[in-house]
Amino acid sequence: MRDLNKEMGLQNKMDGYEKIDAYNPELIKKLSSHYYEIIKLIGEDPEREGILKTPERVAKAMQFLTHGYDLNPEEILRSAMFKEDYKQMVIVKDIEIYSMCEHHMLPFIGKAHVAYIPNGYIVGLSKIPRIVDAFARRLQVQERLTTQIKECIFNTLKPLGVAVVIEAEHLCMRMRGIQKQNSVATTSDFVGAFCIEKTRQEFINLLGSKLH
């Protein structure tokens, strides 16, 4: 496994994880050499002024876009678990998602809506977007991403229930293939109390409300 602190400069702080501009030079060098060859293979001149530093830039971008492999989402949650006798729904919605489709390595972009019902423990609210990002910053499919977020929260916090809904636009559908510009994919996963129709409907209603 790659050393996250050295490669991505993500340091475990009291309040979470902080990114600084630091990369693994050896990995960047290897990735850059491959991107140099790719640029040649598609018919461009990798020695052209405007592209001369592109292999290194892309290597750094790819390292950042996939740094989720080096994060442990369950540890992120455990770093901010607090005992609390609260058993009502907690929702964090409109969490921005930037991920890459594993089939074409093109981005899909959207929002995640996450809810859980505590059962003795709550978690710092910033940790939910952090675990969403930890799973999203990998080669993904939206369906698996939805389930991974749900399972991480359910297995770590042991809540009464978890609900996850993701809405995303996939550039592999917009830029190539079917080339449909207005399609949005929605996935959902529920466990525990959210399998009860009344609870699930309350969650859906709150997602559509304008409380903020």
URSULWO-V504777 format. One record per residue. RES is the residue in one small letter. SS is DSSP state (a for helix, b for strand, c for the rest). PSI is psi in radians with two decimals (none if undefined). Layout:
((RES:SS:PSI) (RES:SS:PSI))
This chain:
((m:c:2.46) (r:c:2.65) (d:c:1.88) (l:a:-0.75) (n:a:-0.66) (k:a:-0.71) (e:a:-0.80) (m:c:-0.16) (g:c:0.57) (l:b:1.94) (q:b:2.41) (n:b:1.86) (k:b:3.02) (m:c:-0.57) (d:c:0.29) (g:b:-2.48) (y:b:2.38) (e:b:2.28) (k:b:2.34) (i:c:2.81) (d:c:1.59) (a:c:2.34) (y:c:2.78) (n:c:1.93) (p:a:-0.67) (e:a:-0.75) (l:a:-0.73) (i:a:-0.71) (k:a:-0.77) (k:a:-0.81) (l:a:-0.72) (s:a:-0.70) (s:a:-0.65) (h:a:-0.73) (y:a:-0.54) (y:a:-0.81) (e:a:-0.65) (i:a:-0.75) (i:a:-0.70) (k:a:-0.74) (l:a:-0.51) (i:c:0.01) (g:c:0.17) (e:c:2.93) (d:c:1.84) (p:c:-0.16) (e:c:-0.04) (r:c:2.51) (e:a:-0.82) (g:a:-0.30) (i:a:-0.09) (l:c:-0.69) (k:c:0.08) (t:a:-0.77) (p:a:-0.74) (e:a:-0.70) (r:a:-0.77) (v:a:-0.67) (a:a:-0.78) (k:a:-0.70) (a:a:-0.77) (m:a:-0.65) (q:a:-0.73) (f:a:-0.75) (l:a:-0.30) (t:c:0.31) (h:a:-0.11) (g:a:-0.41) (y:a:-0.42) (d:a:0.01) (l:c:2.55) (n:c:1.74) (p:a:-0.63) (e:a:-0.67) (e:a:-0.63) (i:a:-0.78) (l:a:-0.79) (r:a:-0.39) (s:c:-0.21) (a:c:0.81) (m:b:2.35) (f:b:2.40) (k:b:2.27) (e:b:2.31) (d:c:1.22) (y:c:2.16) (k:c:0.60) (q:c:2.95) (m:b:2.37) (v:b:2.16) (i:b:2.31) (v:b:1.95) (k:b:2.93) (d:b:0.69) (i:b:2.09) (e:b:2.41) (i:b:2.28) (y:b:1.94) (s:b:3.10) (m:b:2.23) (c:b:2.25) (e:c:-0.23) (h:c:-0.66) (h:c:-0.04) (m:c:0.72) (l:c:2.68) (p:b:2.61) (f:b:2.43) (i:b:2.38) (g:b:-2.62) (k:b:2.54) (a:b:2.50) (h:b:2.11) (v:b:2.37) (a:b:2.59) (y:b:2.75) (i:b:1.93) (p:c:2.70) (n:c:1.08) (g:b:-0.43) (y:b:2.46) (i:b:2.98) (v:b:2.58) (g:c:2.28) (l:a:-0.53) (s:a:-0.34) (k:a:-0.46) (i:a:-0.87) (p:a:-0.55) (r:a:-0.69) (i:a:-0.56) (v:a:-0.80) (d:a:-0.65) (a:a:-0.67) (f:a:-0.59) (a:a:-0.55) (r:c:0.94) (r:c:2.96) (l:b:2.22) (q:b:2.91) (v:c:2.58) (q:a:-0.64) (e:a:-0.81) (r:a:-0.69) (l:a:-0.77) (t:a:-0.82) (t:a:-0.66) (q:a:-0.72) (i:a:-0.81) (k:a:-0.86) (e:a:-0.64) (c:a:-0.82) (i:a:-0.77) (f:a:-0.74) (n:a:-0.48) (t:a:-0.87) (l:a:-0.36) (k:c:0.85) (p:c:3.08) (l:c:-0.41) (g:b:2.78) (v:b:2.46) (a:b:2.39) (v:b:2.27) (v:b:2.32) (i:b:2.32) (e:b:2.23) (a:b:2.65) (e:b:2.31) (h:b:2.10) (l:a:-0.34) (c:a:-0.37) (m:a:-0.41) (r:a:-0.70) (m:c:-0.39) (r:c:-3.10) (g:c:-2.14) (i:c:-0.43) (q:c:0.87) (k:c:2.12) (q:c:-0.29) (n:c:0.24) (s:c:2.44) (v:c:2.30) (a:b:2.34) (t:b:2.25) (t:b:2.67) (s:b:2.71) (d:b:2.39) (f:b:2.60) (v:b:2.69) (g:b:-2.29) (a:a:-0.42) (f:a:-0.12) (c:a:-0.22) (i:c:2.26) (e:a:-0.75) (k:a:-0.78) (t:a:-0.75) (r:a:-0.68) (q:a:-0.64) (e:a:-0.75) (f:a:-0.83) (i:a:-0.71) (n:a:-0.70) (l:a:-0.54) (l:a:-0.63) (g:a:-0.11) (s:c:2.82) (k:c:0.97) (l:c:-0.49) (h:c:none))
